[in-house]
Every structure is written in structure tokens, then in C-alpha cells.
Amino acid sequence: MKTVTLTTKLFISAILLFPAMARPQQQEDVVVAIIDTGIDVNHPLLKDHLWTNPVGGLHGWNFSSNNSDIEDNHGHGTHIAGIILRKAPSKRIKFMVLKYYDPLKTGEDNLTASIEAIKYATKMKADIINYSGGGDLKSPLEEAAIRDAQKQGIVFVAAAGNEGRNTDRVGYFPAGYRLSNIISVAATDSRQRLLASSNYGSESVDIAAPGKNVYSSLPGGKYGFMSGTSQATACVTGLVAALMVRTEKTLSPEDVKRVLVKAATKDRQLAKKIRSEARISSLQASFFTN
């Protein structure tokens, strides 16, 4: 990703006030790597938004089984993809499907698969990585893989977790690694309050977004509701993807985070719970797509 480090308030204000930016003639796709349970590749909402590896023609990889089967037999990954696309309704959004989770395997095996998925997304030059998962323990290998993504200018959007705890005290990873490309996301309900189940932390969580009863795609061409920081994370990823479409991927991860926070609503209820004390609502979300 080509990045231009522009950090002044003047620049951010210009993005907010002048959404119709000049675009070059050659418009590139925005590639979102979804590290999850796979995707229903035949879902009507998603089937035209699949990234294709120029070598081999695959849409991603199954790092749990080490094969090309990326179908979603769980539902979580398909739900996440639908949320992202509805926040970034552009034909230029493409999903790199990286399946890592198998409920029948150990946590260590799933972690190993997720690390390999992060490495793959970096090697294949994804623009954004959505990681709607995590765990309590740090992994030096996982952190190193995300740091490599950071060096490539890849935005890493991660769920803050659903234990209802302060992750400043008891960490949750990968959201809790102190890397500048990570955007850690908590979840709010329909009343704009932090979900009781959502983790929080004034030093470890960056922003909050809607995560209660979110309607999105499910396997088999279906739709349904899910809740949690996973869904909030997908919401933020979708907004980041929409922003990249509008700015032609010229922003660094740090600038992307600044624009998100600038566009969000400051909320006193989030003081000492969210680093930015800000939340994304439907009104703010419209800025990124209009």
C-alpha cells in the first residue's frame, strides 16, 4: 500500500469537509483479509467481492486444514464479511478469505493457523486485516507477524473481546499489542452504551462501534443477527475500507485511525473505558460512504 504520512488537523478536516476527492484514472481494489471461519463464497451478497490470487486463482486459503477449502461451516466469517460490505458498498471491495478456526482443534493449533494467515495477508499485500477474535495470552510470533504487516502499511482491525473486563489490567490479544497499525474495537448497543459483555480499556481499546443484534449474511444465502465485538470490528473495518476507496489508499494506518476518531462522537460515558472516548454511530458511518 502506498502511504503518505499526513498528520495535521488541517489534513483531517479537509478529508471530513471535502469527501469528493480527485481520483486517478486507474482505481485499485481495496483488499480486506478476513481471518475467520471462512466465507460462503456463493452467497448472493458476497460472491462478486472475492479476491483472487493471481497465482493459482484461489480466493484465499484454509490454514487450519492446509487446503483450499474456505467454505464457512460455522457462520461467523460470513456474517463478518456482510457487515464489512454493507459499510463499504463498493465493487472495489475484495475479500481475501483466510480460514484459521476449527472448534475441534486446540487453541494452540488455532493460534498457529492465525499467525500463518497474518503472514499470508502481508505477503499478498492486503490493505486491511479484519481479526474478529483473540485470546488472553500474548504470542511473540503473532505480534511479530502483525509488526511485519505494520511495516507494509496494513491496517489491522481487531476485536477487543467479549469478557466484559478491563484489558488494561488483563490483556486480550491481538487487539492489545501496542502497535500503531492496530485499531482495537469495543461494542455498543442500540442506546449507544458499551455492551456489558464488551471488553474495554482506556489504554488498550481505541474506539467503540455498534455490536448488538447486527443483521448480516449467513451461510446458505441466508441472513440473521449476531452480537459482540466481532461485529463492531467488522463495522470499523467496513468504514476503513470505504475510506480507502475514497482516498485511493493514500493514508497511513495512523492517519486512518485519526480520521476515524475525528469522525466519531465523543461520549462521556466512555471516559476511562475507551482511549479516544469516542464511538461510531450510523450518522458518522455515513461520512465514509456518501
N, C-alpha and C positions, 0 to 999 in steps of 0.2 A: 504494500500500500504506500502510495506517495503521501508524505505527511508534511505539513507546513506548521511550525510551532508559532501560533499567534495567540498570545495570552492576555492581551489587554481587554479591559472592559469595553472599550470602543469597538473592538472587533466583535465581541459577543453581542453587543447592542445592534450592530449592523446586521448580523445574522437574524436576530429576532425581528428587526424592523423591515428588512428587505428580503423576504423569503424567495422571491423570484430572481434567482441568481443566474448569471450568464453561464451557459453550458457549452462545452466543446462539442464539436460535431460527432466525435467518437465517444459514445457513452458506454461505460463499462458496467457489467453486472456487479451487484453487491452480494458477496458470497457469505452466507451465515452457516457456520458449522454448528450443528446441533448434536451435542454429546449427550445421548439419552438412550431410550429403549428402542430406537428405530422409528420409522415413519410408514404409514400406509401410503405407499408410492402411487397407488391407483385412486386415492381419494380425489373427488372432483375439485376440491379447493386447492389441493397441493400438487397434483400431477404435472402441471405445467411450470412448476417452480423448482425443479430438481437440477442441482449442479451435476455436471458430467465431467469425469476425469478424462482429459484428452488422451491419456494412455490407458486403453482398456475399456473406455466407455462406461465405467461404473459410476454410480451416484454416491458412493461412499464406501464404507467397509464395516464389517462386524468384527470388532476387536475382542469380543467375548468368546466367539466360536472360531475366530480366524478364518472367516469366509466372506462371501459377498452377499449373504442373506441379511438385508437391512429391514425386513418387514417387522412391524410392530405388533407383538402378541401380548402387549401389556396395556397400551393406550396412552401412556404419559407423553411419549415423544410426539405422537400425532397431535395431541392436544396443544403442546408447546408450539409446534410448527404453525398451527392455525392461528394462534394468538399473535405470533410474530407477523404473519402475513396480513392479518386484519389491521394491524397498526402500521404496516408498511405495504399498502396495496399497490404494488408496482410490479410490472412484468420483469423488471430488472432484479428482483429479489430471487436468489437461488439458494437452495438448501443443500449443504454438504452433510449427508446423513452418516453419523458416526455412532454406531451401536456399541455400548460398553456394558450395559447392565443385564445380569442374569440372576433372578431371585434364587436360583438353585446353587449358585456359586458363592464362595466365601467373600467377605468384604475385601480381603487382600487381593483376591483374583479380580474383583471388580475395579479396585483402585489401579491395579496394573494395567487393565484394559483402558481405563480412562486416561492414564498417562500416555499410553501409546496413541490414543485418539487425539490428544492435545498436540503431540508431536506431528501427527499426520496433518492436522489442520494448519499447523505452522508451515510445514513443508509444502503444502498445496496452496499456500498464500491466501487463506481465508481472510476476510475483512473483520469478521466478528465471530467470537465463540460464545455460544449460549450453553451454560452449565447449570442446569436446574437440579442440582443435587449436592452432595457433600457428606462430610463426616467430622467426627470430633478430633481426630488426630492429624497432626502435621505430617507431611511427607516431603522430605528434601528433594526427591525425584520429581514429584508433582510441581513443587514450587519452581524448580529449575526449568521444567518444561514451559510453565507459564511465563517465566522470565525470558525465555527464548522467544515466545510469542510477543512479549512486550518489545523486544529489540526489533521485531518485524513490524511494529506499529499496529498490532492486532488488539482490538478492544475485547476484553474478557468480562462478560456479564455473568454474575454468579449469585445464586440464591443464598440468603442469609441463614436459612434453616428454619425448621418448624418446631423447635423445642420450647419456645416461649421464654428464652433466657437471655441474659446479658452476655454477649460474646466478647465483650471487653475482658470479662473475667474467665469465662470458659469458651475457648475458641471454636470456630466452625470453619471448615476448610473445604474447597479452596477460597471461599469468599474472604476469609480472614487474613490471607497473606498480604503483607504491606507492599504491594506492587502497584505502580502508577497506572497500569492499564486495566486493573480490576475495578468494576463497578459492582459493589455489594448491595443487594436489594432486599428490603423488608416488604411486608404485605399489609395493605389496609383493607377495611371493609367498605360497605356501601355508604356508611356515615363518615368516611374519611378518617376513621380511627384505626390505630395499629391493631391488627388481629391479635387476639390473646395467644394464639399459637406461634406467632411470628417472633423470631429472634430479633434482637435489637442491640445497639451499641454505639455510643457517641464517638468512639474511636475506630470502630470496626465495620460499621454499616453506613453506606453513602447516601441512600435515598430510599423512599418508600413508593409503592405503586399498587394499583388495585389487584387484589388476590383472592377475593371472596366470591364464590359462585360465578366463576368466569366461564362463559359459553364459548365453546370452540369445537374443532373437528375431533372425531374419534375413528378408530379403525372400522372398516366395513362401510365407508361412506357416510357414517353417522355423525351426530353432534351431541354434545352434552356438557355438563358442568363439572368443574373441578376447582378446588381451592388450595391456597398455600403460597409460599414464597416462590415456588416453581413458576406459578402463573404470573406473579408480579415480575419475576425476572424476564419472562418472555415478553411481557408488556414493554419493559425498558429496552430489551433487545430490538423489538419492532420499531421503537422510536429512534434508536440509534441507526438502524438500517434506513429508515425514512430520511433521517438527517444526512446520511452518506449519499443517498440518491440525490438529494437537493444540492449538496455541496461538492459533488463529484469526488468524494473520498479525499478531500484535501486537509482534513482536520486530524490532528494527533489524538490519541486516546485521552490525553489530559484535557485537550480542548473540548472534546466530545462531552466529557464529564462536566466541564464548566457550563457548557450550553444547556445541558440537561438541568443542572441546578438552577441556572438563571431563569429557565422557563417554568420551573416548578413553583409551587405555592409554599411559602414559609408558614409553619404551623407551630404555635407554642406548645401544643400537645406532644410534639416530637422532640422538644428540648431535652437534652441529656439521654436521648434514645437513638437519634439519627445524626450523623456527622453534620449534614447540611441543614438539619431541622426542616427538611422540605419533602413534599410528596407530589407525585404526578397525579393529576386528575384527568377526566375526559376533556375538559376545556384546554388544559395545557397540551394534551396529546394532539389536539387539532392543529397546533402550530407546526408540527413536524410534517404534516401531510397535506396541508392546504397550500 
